[in-house]
Amino acid sequence: MNENYINENNIDSEHRIESVINDCKVTIYFSKNRNLQVERNVLENLLYTFENRMKSQIGC
């Protein structure tokens, strides 16, 4: 991602999550403009995924 794109789209280049999934490096960047609806949706999805993983591990 180049510097112009980061500045034009108000991306917080220092606030990111990086992971490797099946030999692919994935980077998620966050916007400097907070969007509460998006934040809530992401957190709900993370919680849902976490709950499903826990249920499968304990057999519920």
N, C-alpha and C positions, 0 to 999 in steps of 0.2 A: 504494500500500500504506500503510495507516494505522499509526500508532505502536502502537496496542493489538495489532494483528495481529503486528507485528514482535516486540514484547515477549513475547506469549503463545507464540509459536512459536520463540523463541530464535534469531531471524534476525540475522545480522551485516549491518546495513544499510550499513556502510562497505566491505564486501568483496563486490564485485559485478562482473559483466561486462556491458557494454552494447554493443549492435550494432544496425545498421539493416539489415533484410532485406526487400527489395521494399517499400520505403516504410513498413515497420512497425518501430517501435522495440522491441527485445527486451532485457529486463534479467533476468539470472540472479543471484539472491541466494544467498549461502551461509549455512548454519546454523552456529551457534556450537558445536553438538555434532558432533564429528567422527565419521563413519561410514566405517570403512576399506573395507567392501565396496562402498559406493556410490562412494567415491573411486576404487577400483580399476576399477570398471566404467566410470566416466566416462573415466578415463585410457586404458583399453584401447580404448574407442570413438574417442577422439581420435586415438590412434595408428593405428588401422585406417583411419580417414578420411584421415589424412595420407598413409599408405602408398598408398592407392588414388589419391589426387590425384597423387602423385609418379609412380606407374606410368603413369597416363594422360598425363602431361606428357612422359615420356621414351619412351613407346610400348612398355612391357614387357607 
